[in-house]
């Protein structure tokens, strides 16, 4: 049986503009840019340390407000979030569905975070799309949004990351995405319509611009409350950042 023709989407989302300044987020992002770029120099296998001037790290011997607090959306019933909106710590995750390190995090670290913190109401995880590895990344991001529209984003997320996939190899092409959608029980006609919609394109672009405005150009990247963590760091790096913030509250 021949598959339906792939929905046509505008190409504007393919390459999001990298803004020179993030005036739309105000002074918060100015601090965020410094914090994130500083942490990028840290070796990938070294646990993250709180950025200077953050609530966990302090400044001049005192504590300041979380510079990333306004980035947390905390929207009730957000299908791209796990955990209570009022959780003390929010983890914002910028990820690409083709990224092998994002997959490693999803398989090895995230389940522990959910069990130890999210399920206990201590942490909320908010997903952000940052597709940058090619056409299949763009298509998968749109497909994830379409799954979210039917309340099954995390089922889609888990299915995509269940195994390692070669980048732009066809493992997340049109047929593969529809097979995943079918396997998690999505209405395929609605799935096709939603992933081609202007609203989906705008939502993904918003996330991309948020990330690039802070200098985040690769994945995975995390804002764990007030602490940037770059790369698929081990569970202990997240635990250290979360526990320090919980202890300070």
TIRO-788524 format. One record per residue (C-alpha): z, y, x; residue in one letter; residue number from 1. Coordinates in Angstrom, 2 decimals. Each point is the difference from the previous one (the first is absolute). Example, Ala and Ser with C-alpha at 12.3 -4.5 7.8 and 13.67 -1.06 7.14 Angstrom:
REM residues 2
7.80 / -4.50 / 12.30 / a / 1;
-0.66 / 3.44 / 1.37 / s / 2;
REM end
This chain:
REM residues 249
0.00 / 0.00 / 0.00 / x / 1;
-1.01 / 3.35 / 1.43 / x / 2;
2.79 / 2.49 / 0.60 / x / 3;
-0.08 / 3.36 / -1.72 / x / 4;
-1.56 / 2.83 / 1.94 / x / 5;
2.52 / 1.83 / 2.16 / x / 6;
1.22 / 3.23 / -1.59 / x / 7;
-1.27 / 3.15 / 1.66 / x / 8;
2.56 / 2.34 / 1.50 / x / 9;
-0.48 / 3.39 / 1.53 / x / 10;
-0.05 / 0.05 / 3.79 / x / 11;
2.19 / 3.08 / 0.36 / x / 12;
3.13 / -2.13 / 0.43 / x / 13;
-1.43 / -1.85 / 2.98 / x / 14;
0.94 / 2.61 / 2.56 / x / 15;
2.91 / 2.16 / -1.09 / x / 16;
0.22 / 3.46 / 1.54 / x / 17;
2.71 / 0.37 / 2.62 / x / 18;
1.64 / 3.30 / -0.74 / x / 19;
0.97 / 2.34 / 2.80 / x / 20;
3.07 / 1.05 / -1.95 / x / 21;
1.76 / -1.53 / -2.97 / x / 22;
0.86 / 3.12 / -1.93 / x / 23;
0.12 / -1.94 / -3.24 / x / 24;
3.08 / -1.84 / 1.24 / x / 25;
1.66 / 3.03 / 1.53 / x / 26;
2.36 / -0.02 / 3.00 / x / 27;
1.01 / -3.63 / -0.58 / x / 28;
-3.25 / -1.22 / 1.51 / x / 29;
0.29 / 2.31 / 2.98 / x / 30;
3.19 / -1.85 / 0.91 / x / 31;
-1.60 / -3.32 / -0.92 / x / 32;
-2.94 / 0.56 / 2.32 / x / 33;
2.30 / 0.55 / 2.96 / x / 34;
2.14 / -3.00 / -0.86 / x / 35;
-2.87 / -2.42 / -0.56 / x / 36;
-2.03 / 1.04 / 3.01 / x / 37;
3.07 / -0.24 / 2.21 / x / 38;
0.68 / -3.53 / -1.16 / x / 39;
-3.61 / -1.08 / 0.62 / x / 40;
0.71 / -0.03 / 3.72 / x / 41;
2.69 / -2.66 / -0.41 / x / 42;
-1.04 / -3.51 / 1.17 / x / 43;
-0.91 / -2.24 / -2.94 / x / 44;
2.69 / -2.56 / 0.78 / x / 45;
2.87 / 2.49 / 0.23 / x / 46;
2.10 / 0.61 / -3.13 / x / 47;
-0.35 / 3.46 / -1.46 / x / 48;
2.57 / 2.66 / 0.70 / x / 49;
0.67 / 2.80 / -2.47 / x / 50;
-2.16 / 3.03 / 0.67 / x / 51;
1.84 / 2.99 / 1.43 / x / 52;
1.14 / 2.41 / -2.67 / x / 53;
0.04 / -2.56 / -2.79 / x / 54;
3.04 / -0.93 / -2.04 / x / 55;
0.55 / -3.14 / 2.04 / x / 56;
-0.62 / 1.59 / 3.38 / x / 57;
1.65 / 3.33 / -0.67 / x / 58;
-0.75 / 3.31 / 1.63 / x / 59;
2.32 / 1.94 / 2.27 / x / 60;
2.78 / -2.44 / -0.80 / x / 61;
-0.41 / 0.31 / -3.76 / x / 62;
-2.05 / -1.57 / -2.75 / x / 63;
-2.96 / 1.46 / -1.84 / x / 64;
-1.85 / -0.99 / -3.13 / x / 65;
-2.57 / -2.78 / 0.00 / x / 66;
-3.31 / 1.74 / 0.93 / x / 67;
-1.98 / -2.63 / -1.90 / x / 68;
2.02 / 0.11 / -3.22 / x / 69;
-2.63 / 1.89 / -2.01 / x / 70;
-2.63 / -2.65 / 0.80 / x / 71;
1.87 / -2.65 / -1.99 / x / 72;
-1.43 / 0.03 / -3.51 / x / 73;
2.79 / -2.01 / -1.67 / x / 74;
-2.07 / -0.28 / -3.17 / x / 75;
1.44 / -2.31 / -2.64 / x / 76;
-2.20 / -3.03 / -0.75 / x / 77;
-2.27 / 0.70 / 2.99 / x / 78;
-2.02 / -3.23 / 0.36 / x / 79;
-0.46 / 0.68 / 3.73 / x / 80;
3.74 / 0.09 / 0.66 / x / 81;
2.75 / -2.59 / 0.33 / x / 82;
3.60 / 0.88 / -0.74 / x / 83;
1.98 / 2.51 / -1.98 / x / 84;
-1.16 / 3.65 / -0.01 / x / 85;
3.55 / 1.08 / 0.86 / x / 86;
0.40 / -2.37 / 2.98 / x / 87;
1.79 / 1.75 / 2.90 / x / 88;
-2.81 / -0.71 / 2.49 / x / 89;
-3.74 / 0.15 / -0.66 / x / 90;
-2.49 / -1.74 / 2.29 / x / 91;
-3.46 / 1.54 / -0.22 / x / 92;
-2.60 / -2.42 / 1.33 / x / 93;
-3.49 / 1.12 / 1.04 / x / 94;
-2.21 / -3.07 / 0.21 / x / 95;
-3.52 / -1.42 / 0.00 / x / 96;
-0.71 / -3.32 / -1.72 / x / 97;
-2.17 / -1.09 / 2.94 / x / 98;
2.59 / 0.86 / 2.64 / x / 99;
1.28 / -3.20 / 1.66 / x / 100;
3.28 / 1.67 / 0.97 / x / 101;
0.52 / 1.13 / -3.60 / x / 102;
-0.48 / -3.62 / -0.96 / x / 103;
2.57 / -1.12 / 2.54 / x / 104;
2.49 / 2.49 / -1.40 / x / 105;
-0.71 / -1.14 / -3.56 / x / 106;
0.53 / -3.66 / 0.86 / x / 107;
2.87 / 0.18 / 2.49 / x / 108;
2.05 / 3.16 / -0.50 / x / 109;
-0.48 / 1.34 / -3.50 / x / 110;
1.38 / -3.07 / -1.81 / x / 111;
3.26 / 0.37 / 1.96 / x / 112;
0.18 / 3.70 / -0.84 / x / 113;
-0.50 / -0.80 / -3.68 / x / 114;
2.65 / -2.70 / 0.00 / x / 115;
2.62 / 1.89 / 2.03 / x / 116;
-0.52 / 3.55 / -1.21 / x / 117;
-2.48 / 0.51 / -2.85 / x / 118;
1.46 / -2.65 / -2.29 / x / 119;
3.47 / 1.47 / 0.59 / x / 120;
-1.08 / 3.49 / -1.04 / x / 121;
0.41 / 1.46 / 3.50 / x / 122;
-3.66 / 0.53 / 0.95 / x / 123;
-3.20 / 0.91 / -1.79 / x / 124;
-3.43 / -0.76 / 1.52 / x / 125;
-2.90 / 2.29 / -0.91 / x / 126;
-3.54 / -0.99 / 0.94 / x / 127;
-2.57 / 2.48 / 1.29 / x / 128;
-3.67 / -0.86 / 0.55 / x / 129;
-1.40 / 0.77 / 3.43 / x / 130;
-3.31 / -1.88 / 0.18 / x / 131;
-1.66 / 0.80 / 3.30 / x / 132;
-1.46 / -3.23 / 1.36 / x / 133;
-3.27 / 0.03 / -1.93 / x / 134;
-1.71 / -0.62 / -3.31 / x / 135;
2.09 / -3.02 / -0.93 / x / 136;
3.16 / 2.05 / 0.52 / x / 137;
-1.28 / 2.63 / -2.43 / x / 138;
-0.97 / -2.62 / -2.55 / x / 139;
3.31 / -1.84 / 0.30 / x / 140;
1.96 / 3.23 / -0.45 / x / 141;
-1.89 / 0.71 / -3.21 / x / 142;
0.54 / -3.59 / -1.13 / x / 143;
3.73 / 0.33 / 0.64 / x / 144;
0.11 / 3.07 / -2.22 / x / 145;
-1.89 / -1.86 / -2.70 / x / 146;
2.52 / -2.83 / 0.21 / x / 147;
2.79 / 2.58 / -0.26 / x / 148;
-1.55 / 1.32 / -3.21 / x / 149;
0.67 / -3.45 / -1.47 / x / 150;
3.51 / -0.17 / 1.45 / x / 151;
-0.87 / -2.51 / 2.73 / x / 152;
-0.28 / 2.01 / 3.19 / x / 153;
2.57 / -2.05 / 1.90 / x / 154;
-1.60 / -3.27 / -1.10 / x / 155;
-3.28 / 1.36 / 1.40 / x / 156;
1.79 / 1.20 / 3.15 / x / 157;
1.54 / -3.42 / 0.59 / x / 158;
-3.26 / -1.84 / -0.64 / x / 159;
-1.96 / 2.18 / 2.44 / x / 160;
2.62 / -0.27 / 2.72 / x / 161;
0.73 / -3.69 / -0.55 / x / 162;
-2.22 / -0.87 / 2.96 / x / 163;
-1.55 / 1.71 / 3.01 / x / 164;
-3.46 / 1.41 / -0.62 / x / 165;
-2.65 / 1.13 / 2.47 / x / 166;
-0.87 / 3.67 / -0.39 / x / 167;
-3.23 / 0.68 / -1.93 / x / 168;
-0.87 / -3.69 / 0.07 / x / 169;
-0.59 / -0.36 / -3.73 / x / 170;
3.50 / -1.28 / -0.69 / x / 171;
0.62 / 3.04 / -2.21 / x / 172;
-3.51 / 0.57 / -1.27 / x / 173;
-0.99 / 0.34 / -3.65 / x / 174;
0.18 / -3.70 / -0.74 / x / 175;
3.30 / -0.49 / 1.80 / x / 176;
1.66 / 2.90 / -1.79 / x / 177;
-1.09 / -1.28 / -3.40 / x / 178;
1.21 / -3.50 / 0.90 / x / 179;
3.41 / 1.42 / 0.91 / x / 180;
0.07 / 2.02 / -3.21 / x / 181;
-0.82 / -3.11 / -2.01 / x / 182;
2.64 / -2.06 / 1.82 / x / 183;
2.78 / 2.42 / -0.98 / x / 184;
-1.11 / 0.19 / -3.61 / x / 185;
-1.67 / 3.40 / -0.18 / x / 186;
-2.44 / 1.04 / -2.69 / x / 187;
-3.13 / 0.05 / 2.18 / x / 188;
-1.97 / 2.44 / -2.15 / x / 189;
2.84 / 2.52 / 0.13 / x / 190;
0.51 / -0.74 / 3.70 / x / 191;
-3.65 / 0.90 / 0.71 / x / 192;
0.21 / 3.18 / -2.04 / x / 193;
3.29 / 1.20 / 1.47 / x / 194;
-0.91 / -0.51 / 3.63 / x / 195;
-3.16 / 2.06 / -0.46 / x / 196;
1.72 / 2.86 / -1.80 / x / 197;
0.41 / 3.56 / 1.21 / x / 198;
3.75 / -0.28 / -0.56 / x / 199;
0.20 / -2.93 / 2.41 / x / 200;
-2.03 / 1.85 / 2.60 / x / 201;
2.21 / 3.07 / -0.32 / x / 202;
3.22 / -2.02 / 0.29 / x / 203;
-1.12 / -1.72 / 3.21 / x / 204;
-1.22 / 3.29 / 1.45 / x / 205;
3.34 / 1.63 / -0.74 / x / 206;
1.79 / -2.65 / 2.03 / x / 207;
-2.47 / 0.28 / 2.87 / x / 208;
0.40 / 3.76 / 0.16 / x / 209;
3.77 / -0.29 / -0.07 / x / 210;
-0.11 / -2.34 / 2.99 / x / 211;
-2.58 / 1.87 / 2.05 / x / 212;
1.77 / 3.30 / -0.64 / x / 213;
2.92 / -1.44 / 1.98 / x / 214;
-2.18 / -1.38 / 2.77 / x / 215;
0.22 / -3.60 / -1.20 / x / 216;
-3.38 / -1.58 / 0.73 / x / 217;
0.87 / -3.69 / 0.37 / x / 218;
1.90 / -2.68 / -1.88 / x / 219;
2.55 / -1.13 / -0.75 / x / 220;
2.10 / 3.14 / 0.15 / x / 221;
3.32 / 0.45 / -1.77 / x / 222;
2.39 / 2.77 / -0.87 / x / 223;
3.33 / -1.79 / -0.39 / x / 224;
2.02 / 2.75 / -1.61 / x / 225;
0.14 / 2.53 / 2.83 / x / 226;
-1.26 / -2.36 / 2.73 / x / 227;
-3.69 / -0.57 / 0.87 / x / 228;
-0.82 / -3.57 / 1.03 / x / 229;
-3.51 / -0.63 / 1.31 / x / 230;
-1.53 / -3.46 / 0.12 / x / 231;
1.11 / -3.44 / -1.14 / x / 232;
3.47 / 0.32 / 1.45 / x / 233;
2.48 / -2.87 / -0.37 / x / 234;
2.44 / -0.14 / -2.88 / x / 235;
2.86 / 1.18 / 2.20 / x / 236;
-1.73 / 3.37 / 0.56 / x / 237;
-0.08 / 0.61 / -3.75 / x / 238;
3.53 / -1.31 / -0.45 / x / 239;
1.31 / 2.34 / 2.69 / x / 240;
-1.63 / 3.04 / -1.61 / x / 241;
1.06 / -0.94 / -3.54 / x / 242;
3.59 / -0.90 / 0.84 / x / 243;
0.54 / 3.20 / 1.98 / x / 244;
-1.12 / 2.06 / -2.98 / x / 245;
2.02 / -2.00 / -2.50 / x / 246;
3.09 / 0.39 / 2.16 / x / 247;
-0.51 / 3.77 / 0.08 / x / 248;
-0.09 / 0.33 / -3.79 / x / 249;
REM end
